[in-house]
Every structure is written in structure tokens, then in C-alpha cells.
Amino acid sequence: LAEDFTFTSPHDAELNKQNFREKCWDKISQIGEFEIVTIAENANEAFVRYKNTVNGKKVQNAEHFVFDSDGKLKSVTVFFGRPE
């Protein structure tokens, strides 16, 4: 992740790396295999729609990724979808 990485969701506005880890990843005890539904990309951005299970619950989300000039992940914006 880039030093100035941010994470945004319908519940969070521009979390930094530490807060992102604490709020999003430290609460996950089990994550399933990703099923990629759609990927669209250009120069330094990608939009991905996927299905997965997190802590045993089915999810379907879309995320927008932005990379910096060094290829590090600069920001993620997640759009929560419906359970599968």
C-alpha cells in the first residue's frame, strides 16, 4: 500500500492504512476464494466486481482501485453489494 493510502466505503471516509487494517481486516477470521465477475481497467485504475464469503457470509461487492506511479495501491473505494 502507498504511504498515503486511503479506504472509503459507505460506512467510512478515507481511512488511513492503520485504521483500514483495524476496522476491515482485523475482524475477518475467514475469507473464501474470490470469484471475479467483472474487471475494467485503464492506466492507473481498476474497477472489480466480485463474489466471496467473509466470516461465512456470502457477499458481492464492487471496488474501485487507484494506483500511484510506483504501482502501489493509493486508494480503494468499496461499494457494498447485496448478499449473493
Secondary structure, DSSP 8 states (H G I E B T S, - for coil): --TT-EEEETTEEEE-HHHHIIIIITT-S-B---EEEEEEEETTEEEEEEEEEETTEEEEEEEEEEE-TTS-EEEEEEEE----
